[in-house]
Amino acid sequence: MVDIAGSIHERYVVARRIGVLARHLAPLLPENGRVLDVGCGDGAMSQAILRLRPDLRMEGIEVMRRGRPEIKVSMYDGETIPFADGSFDSVLFVN
């Protein structure tokens, strides 16, 4: 059975939310910065930001592989970030 409510929510609410958040976050990130997206899911938020700010380098970490991420995603245990201190200019932790 098709989940009509879930499909509508995904298509309209989630996509709009990502767009609004990306427009708010993109100007806050440093020029030519390297950004870590913690809990990036499928990378949709990072991709939306990159469309607005192609100067950035986005990378994500996630505890569970989700879909086909459009950014580089490293798996991690949810506790220890697998990068050395100072590896990124900014960190996103959205949602």
C-alpha positions as CSV (number, residue, x, y, z in Angstrom):
1,M,0.0,0.0,0.0
2,V,1.3,3.4,-0.9
3,D,1.8,5.8,2.0
4,I,0.2,8.9,0.5
5,A,0.7,11.1,3.5
6,G,4.3,10.2,3.7
7,S,4.8,10.8,0.0
8,I,3.2,14.2,0.2
9,H,5.2,15.1,3.3
10,E,8.5,14.1,1.6
11,R,7.8,15.9,-1.6
12,Y,6.5,19.2,-0.2
13,V,7.4,19.6,3.4
14,V,10.8,18.1,3.6
15,A,12.0,19.6,0.3
16,R,10.7,23.1,1.3
17,R,12.3,22.8,4.8
18,I,15.7,21.8,3.2
19,G,15.5,24.8,0.9
20,V,14.6,27.3,3.6
21,L,17.4,26.0,5.9
22,A,20.0,26.0,3.2
23,R,19.2,29.6,2.3
24,H,19.6,30.6,6.0
25,L,22.8,28.5,6.6
26,A,24.7,29.2,3.4
27,P,25.6,32.8,4.1
28,L,26.8,31.9,7.6
29,L,29.5,29.5,6.3
30,P,33.1,30.8,5.7
31,E,34.2,31.5,2.2
32,N,36.0,28.5,0.6
33,G,35.4,26.6,3.9
34,R,35.5,22.9,4.6
35,V,32.2,22.0,6.3
36,L,31.3,18.8,8.2
37,D,27.6,17.8,8.2
38,V,27.1,15.6,11.3
39,G,24.2,13.2,10.8
40,C,24.0,14.1,7.2
41,G,21.5,11.4,6.2
42,D,21.4,11.3,2.4
43,G,23.3,14.6,2.1
44,A,20.3,16.5,0.8
45,M,20.9,19.5,3.1
46,S,24.6,19.7,2.1
47,Q,23.7,19.4,-1.6
48,A,21.2,22.3,-1.2
49,I,23.9,24.4,0.4
50,L,26.4,23.5,-2.3
51,R,24.0,24.7,-5.0
52,L,24.0,28.1,-3.3
53,R,27.7,28.0,-2.3
54,P,29.8,26.0,-4.7
55,D,33.0,27.4,-3.1
56,L,32.4,25.1,-0.1
57,R,33.7,21.6,0.4
58,M,31.1,19.6,2.2
59,E,31.6,16.2,3.8
60,G,29.2,14.2,6.1
61,I,29.3,11.6,8.8
62,E,26.5,9.3,9.6
63,V,25.8,6.3,11.8
64,M,23.8,4.5,9.2
65,R,24.1,4.6,5.4
66,R,21.0,6.2,3.9
67,G,20.2,6.2,0.2
68,R,22.8,7.3,-2.2
69,P,24.5,10.4,-0.7
70,E,25.5,13.1,-3.1
71,I,28.4,14.1,-0.9
72,K,31.3,12.1,0.6
73,V,30.0,10.4,3.8
74,S,32.1,8.6,6.4
75,M,30.5,6.2,8.8
76,Y,31.0,6.7,12.5
77,D,29.9,5.3,15.8
78,G,27.8,8.3,16.8
79,E,30.2,9.2,19.6
80,T,33.7,9.8,18.2
81,I,34.1,12.1,15.2
82,P,36.6,10.3,12.9
83,F,38.6,13.4,12.1
84,A,41.4,15.3,13.8
85,D,40.6,18.6,15.6
86,G,40.8,21.5,13.2
87,S,40.0,19.4,10.1
88,F,36.9,21.6,9.3
89,D,36.1,25.3,9.4
90,S,32.5,24.7,10.3
91,V,30.2,22.0,11.5
92,L,26.5,21.5,10.8
93,F,24.3,19.7,13.2
94,V,20.8,20.2,11.8
95,N,17.5,18.6,12.9
